[in-house]
Amino acid sequence: MIFAVGVLAFLPALFTPFFLDDHLHAAMVAGTFPVPRSPFDLYDFIGDDNRALFFERGLLPWWAHPNLTIRFFRPLSSALLWLDHRVLTVHVLPMHVHSFVWWALAVLAARALFKRTFSPRVTGLATAIFALAPCHALPLAWLANREALVSLAFGAVATASYASFRQGRSLRDALVAALGFAFALLGGGEYALCFGGYVVAIELVRREGFGRRASGLLPFVLPAFAYLAVRSSLHYGTKGSGFYSDPLSDPGAFLRAVPWRAVALVGDGWFSLGASSSLVGWERAVIVMVTLVATLLAYRPIRDAIRALPEDTARTATWMLFGSLFALTPVLAVVPAARLLGVSMLGISAVVALVLDRAWFGEELPASSSRKALVQRQIAGLVAAGLGFGHLVHDPVTSWLATHNLRRDTTEFARRTHDLRNFVGDLDTANVGTIRGMTGTFFAPFALDPRGVTPRRWVWLSHAGHVLLKRVDEKTLDLIVGEGRTIYPKGDDNLFRDERSKLQPGDEIVRKGMRATVRDVSADGPRVVRFVFDENPEAVTWFADGAEESRQATLPQIGFGKPFDP
């Protein structure tokens, strides 16, 4: 029944075209990516071996950080994707079916984790909450994000085995846990580190000496240490990006981003608030306030639900509660999004199910109960109603909407790139320029051809809203945005440059065939940039991305300006 409802909730994901990194993976498998990639390296996007070539061909925008690095070590998921692209090429339906298989395995593994301790009713509720959670929407609809499901499937099995090992110290359970965590790390990389939150929580609730606790950690610590050692020796990680904050290579940026990201993920995972990086100012303040109030209201019902359990069951519920919070630590390195909550949802689902079970099916208070007890039970009932609506009604609907909207957006992107392909011409000789682009257009060079063949050269001028392009002379263009705005996104929304390395007036960036000079800045970044081309920019096929379509564009005459709107 849960699988049937889940397939309906995530149904649009089955028909979602390639999205963002999917086009890069297709190019890697086809051999058209700027540098060769092995079947185990499809998550190696930008590094020392290809950064200069990306800049030379314009596949990175001019403002990208000079040391930009985006490399993830996920060899198992990479190999699975390589096999999909190799065998199925552009046939996305069976690729998505493959992703649904990993979702089903993750749900079964989660159910086994719940079933080992909780009652059948709590297990059923927790499994339903976990299976239908919006955290699975993007990994199901976005093939490149399947690693989250692969990691979940192995990691949930490993967590259950680890808990059994710490209860009975069975060598078999320890071995299964170690192998499960190892495969989770190879499949999901940084995602799998989140399971360390449950391992730490299990040890904290146990009443043992430090030595026995330390030795008990080995089934997780050994594979995690091995993974991190290999990752470090091969120089995987991120650097220079606003979207990612690597705690190992840039701990300062990571710590600055932690407060908001933690609140956003807690609010989304526990209370279905849908917080995201796009919220700013008063909107963030509202999310912080609502999350704080909801947490305070939910504290006592959660505590009472756990205290009412038998001792061993209560201990499991306690480590699942704290583990769900500790599990957020590794994903605080990324801009907050529901897709990051998969591991944390294991604990959230179990604890919410316990609260619902006690409120909906627990014993009635006797009529002689104190007024205080009656009020507390009423509050618990209201909290349960809110959590029940959020996780059993709102979340499944959100899952469907999320996959539906992603399918709509990716279909629109496919249409735009098809239209763009019609006026680009021969890709081997094409010289394409973007006056103003939207987020998806950074992947457009790889989406023009099913095999990922890119134009000979691409030029990016801006990623902004309304821009004014002024023709200074035959080879010089000025790009201008309004006061208080910036030519490219700031902070978390800037994949290519972090907030610490802001450009200043007078900064000059030289790329092949072009020199960009920052002439004025706002608080958020450059607002006036002069571009001087080696040759007449009329030789470039220019286009501008609008809200409705991508339009071919013409440059203004010398001495004149021309606006370009979304």
N, C-alpha and C positions, 0 to 999 in steps of 0.2 A: 504493500500500500504506500509506504513512504517513498519507495523508488518511483512508483507511478506518479505521485504528486510532484516529486522532484523533477522528473522528466518534463512534466507540464510547466513547472515553475521556470525551468531553464531552457525550455524548448527553442526560443529564438537563437540560442548559442549554436545549435546544430547547423544553422544556415548562415553563419556570420563569415564574410569573406576574410582574406588575409588582413592583418592589422599591424601597423607599425613594424616591430621587429620581425614579424613573419616574412616581410619582404626581404629583409636582410638575410634571414635564414635560407630563403629560397635561392638567393644569389650565392650564398656560401656553398650550398649543396650543388648548385649548377656550375660552380667554378667561375662565376662572373664577379665575385666580390673582389675589391681591390687587392687583397692578399689571400693566399690559399688558407683554408681552414679545414682541419681534420674533422671527422665525425664527432669527436669529443670536445670540440672547441667552438660550437655555434654561439655560445654566449660571450665570446671574446670579440667585442665590437670595436673599441678604439684603444690603441696602445702605442708603444714606441715603434712597433714594426709597421704601422700603417698611418699614423697621425699625419706625417708630412705629405703622404700621397693624398689623403683626404683633403688637406688644405690646398694642395696643388690643383686638384680637380674641382674644388669648390663644394665638395660633399659635406664639409663642415662650414658653418657660417664664419664670416670674418671675425666676429667677436668671440669665438670659442677660445677657451683658456689654452695657452700655448703648451701646457702639459696635461691637457684633458686625457683622462684614462677612465674607461668603462669596460671592465673585464670581470666576468663572473665564472667561478669554477664549479660547473654543474655537469660533469661528464656523462652521467647516466641519462639525465633528461635530454642532453644534447644528442646522444646516440639515438634515443627514441625518436626525436624530431628529425634527425638525419634520415632515419629509415622511412619515416612518413613521407618526407619530401622526395626521397629517392624513388620510392615505389609508387606513391600516389600523385606526385607532382602537384598540379593545381586543384585536385579534387578534394575540396575541404570537408565535405560531409563525413567520409570515413575517418578523416583526421580528428574531427570533433567527436565522433563515436569513440575513438581511442581515448580521448580525454574523459568522456563520460564513464568509461570502464574504470579509470583511476579514481574518479569521484565515487563510484559505487564501492570500490575496494576501500577507500578512505572511510566511507560511511559504515561498512561492515566492521572495519577495524575499530572505529569509535564505539560502535555498539558492543563489541567484545570487551572493550575497556570499561564501559558502563556496567555491563552485565555481571562482571566478576565481583561487584560489590553491592550494587543497588537492586531494588525490587524491580519486578517486570514492568510495573507502571512507570516508575521513575526512568527506567532504561528506555522505554518506548518514547516518553516525552523528550528525554535528552537526545535521543537519536533523531527524532523529528526536527527538533530545534537546530541541531548540528547540520543535518542533511539539507535543510531548506535555507540556510543562512546566506545572506548576500555575499559573504566572503568568497563563495565558490563561483559567483557569476562571471567575473573577469577571467579566472583560470579556465573556465569552460569555454568561454567565447573567444578568448585570445590564446591561440595555440602556443605562443612563445611563453605564456605564463603557466603552462601545464606543470612546470616543476613544483609549484605549490601543492598540487594534488598528489604528485609522486612522493614528495616529502611527507605529506600527511599520512598517506597509506602506510609507509614503512615506519614512520615515527610513532603513530598510534599503537601499532603492534609492539614496537620497542618499549614504549612507555608502560603498557600493560605487563610485559615480561619483566621490566625493571621493577615495577611495584611488587610482582610476585616474588622476584629474587630477594628483595629487601625484607619480605615477610618470612620466606622459608629458606633463603640462601641456597637455592638450588643452582648448581653449576649450569644446568641446561638453560634455565631462565636467564642467567647472566650472559650466556653465549648468544641466545636469541636476541636479547636486548642490545648487545654490542653489535651484532650483525645488522639488526634493524636500524640502529642509529647510524651505522656506517653507510648503509644504502640510502637512508634519508638524506645524509650529508652529500653523497655523490649525486643524488637526484635533485635536491633543492638547495644545496649550498647553504647560504646564510639563513634561509628559512628554517632549516633543520636545527640550527643553533637555538631556536626558540624552545625546543624540547628540554634544553638544559634548565629552563625555568621550573619544569615539573620535577626534574631530578633534584634540584636544590630544595624545592618545597618538600619533597618526600623526606629528605634528610633532616630538614628543620623540625618536622613533626615527630620524628623518631627520638626515643629516649635512649640514646647510646653515647658512648664516649667519642671524642674527636677522631681517634684512630680508626675505630670501626666505621664511622661515617665516611672518613676519607677513603678507606679501602672499598667501601660500598659504591663510591662514585665512579670506580674504574670502568664499568661497562659503557658509561657515557664519555668520560674524560679521555680515555685512550683513543677511540675513533675521532673525537672532536679535535684532540691535539694533533693527531696524524693529518687530519684534513687541513687544519690551519697551518701546519708546518709546510705541507705541499703547496697550499695556496700562496703562502708567503714566499717560498723559494722560487715559484714560477711567476711572481710579481702580479698576481691577480688582485683586484680591488678597484676602487674608484678614487679619482682625484680631479679637482678643479671644477666639479659640477655642483650646481645649486640644488639639484634634485636629490642627489645622494650625498651623505655625509659619513665618510668612512671613519669609524671610531678609532681604528688603528693608525691610519695615515694622517688623520686630521681630527684629533680629539676635541679641539676647541670648537670647531664648527658643529660637531656632533652634540656637544653639551649645550650649546646655545639653542639648538633646535628642539631639545628634549621636552621642555615644559609643555609647549603647545601640542606637539605630536602625541605625547602621553595622554593628555586630556582628550584630544580628538579621538584616539583609538579606544579609550575607556568608554567615552560617551557613545561611540558608535557600536562597539561590541556588546556592552551591557544594556544600553538604553535605546538603541536603534535611532540615534540622533542624526546620522548621516553627515557628520562633520567631515570637512575636506580642506585641502590647502587653499582653495579659492576663497575661503571665508577670511575677511580682514576686519580690523577695527571693531565696531560695536557687535558685529555678527560673531566674532570670536568670543567677545566678552559674554554674550548670551549663552553660547555653548558651554563656556567655563562655568557660568552660574547654574545653568540647568543640570550639568553633570554633577556639580557639587551638591546641589539640593537633592537630586535623585539618589546619589550615593548615601547621603545622610538618612534619607527615608528608607532605603533598602537595607541599611546596616543591620537593624534589629531583626527584621523578618529573616534575613539570611542567617544571622547568628542563632536565632531560635530554631530554625529548621535544622541546622546542623547539630545543635545541642540535643534535639529530640531523638537523634539516631543512636543506635548501639555504638559502643566505643570504637570498634574497628571501622565501622561504616563512617562514623563521624571523622575519624582520622583521615580516611580517604577523601571525604568531602572537603576537609580543611586543606589538604595539600593540592587538591584540584582548584580550590578557590585561589590560594596564593600562587599556585603555578600559572594560572591564567594571567595573572598580573606580571609575574616575573618573565613570562614568555614574550612579553611585549618588548623587552629590552633590545634584542638584536634588530627588530624592524623599526626602531626609532631612528635608524640611520636613513630612512626613506621618507619621502613626503607621505603623510597619512592617507590611507585609503582602505576600503573594506577588504581588498584582496590580501592584505597583510595579516588579517585576523584569524586565519584558518587554525593555527595551532592553539591560540588563545581560546577559540570557540569550544575546544574540547572541555575545558574547565568551566567556561561560562554556561554551556549547555547543561552540564550536570548540576551545577548549583541552582540555576534557574528552575530546572525540573524539580529539584527538592523543594524549593519555595512554593511552586505551583501545587505540588502533591500535598504539602501540609495545609495550604490554604483551601484547596478545593476538596480534598478527600480526608482531611484530618478530623479528629474528634471535636465535637462542639464543646464550647466552654459551658460549665454548669451555670445555672441561673444565679447561684449564690456568688459568682465571681465578682471581684472588685471592679469598680468603675475603670480603674487604671488598666486592668487586664482586658476589659471589654474594648477600651479605646485602642490598646495595642493590637488586639486581634482585628479590629476594623482597619487600622492602618496597614496591617499585614495583608488584609484582603484587597485593599486598594493597590498596594504595591504589586501583589500577585496579578491583579487585573491588568495593571499597566505592563508588567513583564510578559504576561500571557498574550496580550494584544500585540505588543511589540515583536515578540519572537514567533508567534504562531499565526499571526494575521499580517502585520505590517511587513515583516521580513520576507515571507514568500512572495508577496506582491512586489516588494522592492527588487527581489531577485529577478522576477519576470521583467519588470520595467528596465532594470539595468541591462539585461541581455538584449531586450528589445531595442533599447536606445543605442547600444553598441552596434547591433546589427544595422540599424538605420544609419548611424554615422559612418560605419565602414563601407556600407553600400554607396553612400554619398561620396566618400573618398574615392572609391573605385570609379564612380562616374566621372568625377573631376579629373582623375589621372587619365582616363580614357579620352576625355575631351582635350586634355593637354597633349596627349600623345599625337593627336591629329594635326597639331600645328608645330610640333617640335621638329619633325622631319627625321632624317637619318641619324640615329643615335651615335654612330661612330664619328660623325662630324658636327653634331649639334652643339651649339653654345647657347645655353639657356640662362635667363636671369629672372629673379623674383624681386619685384619692387617692394611688395609687402606680402608676407605669407602668414598662414595660420600654422598651428602646431603640426598638423599632419603633413604639411608640405615638406618638412625636413626628410620625410621618407619617400617623397614623390620620385626622386631620381631612381630608386630601386623598384618602384611600383609601375613604371612605364612599360616594362617588358616582363612577361611571365617568368623568364629566367633571371631577372634581376639585372639585365644589361643596362648600364647607366649612360647618360650623354657624355660626350667627350669632356665637357666642362660645364659647371653650374656656378652661378653667381647669386649670393643672397645679400640683399641690402637691408631688410628689416623684418622683424616679427612684431608688429604693432597694430594699432587701430588706424585712425585717420593719419595719413602722412602727406606731406607736400614735397614734391620733387621739383627742384629748380635746376635748369640747365645753365651752367656758368659759361662754359665754352664748349668747343667741339668734343673734348675728352673729359670734362669735369662736370660732376653732378653733386648738388647739395641735397641731402635728405633731412627734412625738418619735421618734428612733432611738436605739439603744443606745450606750453609751460606746465611743469609738474609731471610730464609724461616722459617715456623713454622709448628708444628705438627697438629695444629687445626686452623681454620679460625680466623682472627682478626676482631675486631670492629663490624660493622653492620652485618657482615655475620655469627657471632657466636651467635647462638640461646641460647647457654648454659652458656656463661660466658661473662660478660661485660668487656670493655676496662680498667676500673679502677682497676680491681682485677687481674692484670697480675701475673703469676707465676714467681718466681725467682729461680736462681740456689740454690740447696739445699732444696727447698720445697718438702715436702713428703706428698703424698695423699694415704691413706689406704682405700681400698675397700675390700669387702669380697673375700677372696682367692687371693688377689693381693696387692702389694705395688708399687706405682709409685713414682720415685724420679727424679726431674728435675736436669739435670747435666750441661746443657748449654742452653743459650737463645739467640735469635736474638732480634732486635728492636721490632718485632711484636709478639714474644712469644717463647715458648720452642722449641728448635730444636734437643736436645738430651735428651731422657728420658729412665731411666732404670726401667724395670718391673721385680719384684721378685714375683714368684707365690708360694703359699703354697704347691701346688702339681705340678707334672710334667706337663707342658703346652701341652705335646703331647696328653693328654687326651681330649683336646679341639678340636672340629671340626673347623678348620680355613678356612677362605676364604678371598679373596681380590677383591675389586670392580675395574674393569677396564673400559675403555671407551666403549668397545664393549660388555662385559659380566662380570658376577660375577664368579670368578674361585675359585675352591677349592685349598687351599694352603698347602704346607708342610713347616715345620720349618727347618732352616739350621742345620747342625751338629754343635756340640760344637766346638767353636773356629773359626767358619766360618760365613760369612755374605751372605745375599741374597737380591737382589733388587726387589722391587715391583713397577710397573709403572701403571699409569692410563690406 
